[in-house]
Amino acid sequence: MPDELIPAGSPDAVPERDYISEMNVVIAAVSMATQLSDLRAAENSVRKARGIFTAAEKNGFDLLDFLRILKLMIQVLANYAQMNAFQLEARFAEALAEGEHITKESAEALEIFRDITGIEEDAPGMSLIRQALEYFNTIGPASIAYIKAEQVGFTGRLDEYRTALINASELFRKVELLEDSEDPTVLQLYSYATNMADRLVNRARYFEYIQREKTNQYINPQGKKVFIIHGHLDEAAISLQILLKKEFALESVILKNEASSGDSVIEKFESFARDCGYAVAIISSDDLVKKDNEKYFQARPNVLFELGWFYGRYGRTRVCLLKQEGTQIPSDLGGIISLEFDKKISEIFIDLRTELKAAGLIS
């Protein structure tokens, strides 16, 4: 029997399709596809949504505008999956295009939403759809800014990269201005955006650290020998050498006790210093300095020179000062670890062990 001849309510009548429920099923499917980065499934969801909408349009479905919003929502989710995939593959131009689609389509859906008549805001799912679209309308521009930052990062322009990351972070942070919600889906979008904001800031800080370290150009130590720098306190230097050997099983070098082999003083120093990965400088009251009616004691010039050589070669974490009470040190050395003793090196045994352990020389 032809369909148009079937009486309404007849057991053989074709039931009216629930297009909205069908669209909701597709939304669930595309959401899962987006989380799994299943681009084929996301694309199929878009096709199915278009098919549902076309059928509803042909059959004169009353809530066609609402159905169009759901179709756009599905398209936004599929674009999001595609955008993430392109970004991971460094296909930035294509990723940016998908980001633009997300922003455009979510804005279009919101505009339709505002113009809808006959559907109350508290109707099932309406408030959730509106909030989700507002989040995507915020996340879209933030994602575009992030992709542009990655483009700059690939060029190696770290200053611009850090600035772009901070800009993207601030855009993701704008979700904090949106309406609060208890809905798990909206909360998930909120968490995603705020977590992205935090991570991009942390990434910017990391590259700032990398850039700062890059300018230092320190050399990685090749050995674990300790170079003992000292002035007039020969006895203290020997005591330190014995302590390092006995307590920590560390070999050390006292330059004046090593053979010159015909080398000049500077050649001898460089030859033995190259084999050492750590330096301990004994800063003692060797020279009396008179300046501007002030008197004070400081270390010998050779001590400061050798200390500066190790500082410049390995960085301040590979240098430790053992400062005798009453001795001044130049203000430029204020960032180096300084352990103070009175008469005997053994006084600072525990603190010295802590520093050697931090430097990885002992366990």
URNOR-V52156 format. One record per backbone hydrogen bond with DSSP energy under -0.5 kcal/mol. CO is the residue of the C=O (numbers start at 1). NH is the residue of the N-H. Records with the same first field share a line. If there is no record, write none. Layout:
CO: NH ; NH
//
This chain:
2: 5
3: 6
5: 7
7: 10
10: 13
13: 15
17: 19
18: 22
19: 23
20: 24
21: 25
22: 26
23: 27
24: 28
25: 29
26: 30
27: 31
28: 32
29: 33
30: 34
31: 35
32: 36
33: 38
34: 37
37: 39
38: 42
39: 43
40: 44
41: 45
42: 46
43: 47
44: 48
45: 49
46: 50
47: 51
48: 52
49: 53
50: 54
51: 55
52: 56
53: 57
54: 58
55: 59
56: 61
57: 60
61: 64
62: 64
63: 67
64: 68
65: 69
66: 70
67: 71
68: 72
69: 73
70: 74
71: 75
72: 76
73: 77
74: 78
75: 79
76: 80
77: 81
78: 82
79: 83
80: 84
81: 85
82: 86
83: 87
84: 88
85: 89
86: 91
87: 90
90: 92
91: 95
92: 96
93: 97
94: 98
95: 99
96: 100
97: 101
98: 102
99: 103
100: 104
101: 105
102: 106
103: 107
104: 108
105: 109
106: 110
107: 111
108: 112
109: 113
110: 114
111: 115
112: 116
113: 116
120: 123
121: 127
123: 126 ; 127
125: 129
126: 130
127: 131
128: 132
129: 133
130: 134
131: 135
132: 136
133: 137
134: 138
135: 138 ; 139
136: 140
137: 141
138: 142
139: 143
140: 144
141: 145
142: 146
143: 147
144: 148
145: 149
146: 150
147: 151
148: 152
149: 153
150: 154
151: 155
152: 155 ; 156 ; 157
153: 156
156: 158
157: 161
158: 162
159: 163
160: 164
161: 165
162: 166
163: 167
164: 168
165: 169
166: 170
167: 171
168: 172
169: 173
171: 174
172: 175
173: 176
174: 177
175: 178
183: 187
184: 188
185: 189
186: 190
187: 191
188: 192
189: 193
190: 194
191: 195
192: 196
193: 197
194: 198
195: 199
196: 200
197: 201
198: 202
199: 203
200: 204
201: 205
202: 206
203: 207
204: 208
205: 209
206: 210
207: 211
208: 212
209: 213
210: 214
211: 215
212: 216
213: 216 ; 217
225: 227 ; 277 ; 278
226: 228 ; 253
227: 229 ; 280
228: 255
229: 282
232: 234
233: 237
234: 238
235: 239
236: 240
237: 241
238: 242
239: 243
240: 244
241: 245
242: 246
243: 247 ; 248
244: 248 ; 250
245: 249
251: 226
253: 228 ; 255
254: 257
255: 258
260: 263
264: 268
265: 269
266: 270
267: 271
268: 272
269: 273
270: 274
272: 275
273: 276
275: 225
278: 227
279: 281 ; 320
280: 229 ; 282
281: 283 ; 322
282: 284
283: 324
284: 286
287: 289 ; 298
289: 291 ; 296
291: 294
294: 291
296: 289
297: 328
298: 286 ; 287
300: 303 ; 304
301: 305
302: 306
303: 307
304: 308
305: 309
306: 310
307: 311
308: 312
309: 313
310: 314 ; 315
311: 315
313: 219
315: 318
316: 319
318: 279
319: 337
320: 281
321: 323 ; 339
322: 283 ; 324
323: 341
324: 327
326: 297
328: 299
330: 333
331: 334
333: 336
337: 321
339: 323
341: 325
344: 347
345: 348
346: 349
348: 352
349: 353
350: 354
351: 355
352: 356
353: 357
354: 358
355: 359
356: 361 ; 362
357: 360
//
